[in-house]
Amino acid sequence: MPDLDDTDRRLLALLQDDAARSNQDLAAAAHVSPATCLRRVKRLVDEGYITRRVALLAPDKLGPQLTAVVEVTLDRQGAEHLLAFQQRAVADAGVQQCYRVSAGPDFVLIVGVADMAAYNLLVERLFTQDANVRNVKSFFSVERAKFSTAIPV
């Protein structure tokens, strides 16, 4: 990572673990003064290293949720067709993650919906109504063994 020193990396790792900690607590954990901490975090935000600060929710507390890993292959892979499907997928609230991949399907989606009925509605919106979707292969999660948003710094 260009222009990042050990303190920047420490701050990023600490914020990935808990972005809700106060500047005082973050500074103490990073072994810097609160003023230095505040200045560096602002710079990391301004330079785009930190793009958002969010709350990670406990899915088991929010009721049933069906998670699926979905492979999507398009019939036509021209740039405009890939972009059109990608835009529709990322705009759908049921799509939590969208990856354009190579060697295999065109896209891999991580989908989170309330139940199978909600999944079927997503299928209608994204796959069935799109004449360019050739193949969809869904894998339904039976257990979440690991979930992390952390990027090694």
Secondary structure by P-SEA (a helix, b strand, c coil): cccccaaaaaaaaaaaacccccaaaaaaaacccaaaaaaaaaaaaaaccccbbbbbbccccccbbbbbbbbbbbccccaaaaaaaaaaaaaccccccccccccccccccccccccaaaaaaaaaacccccccccbbbbbbbcccccccccccc
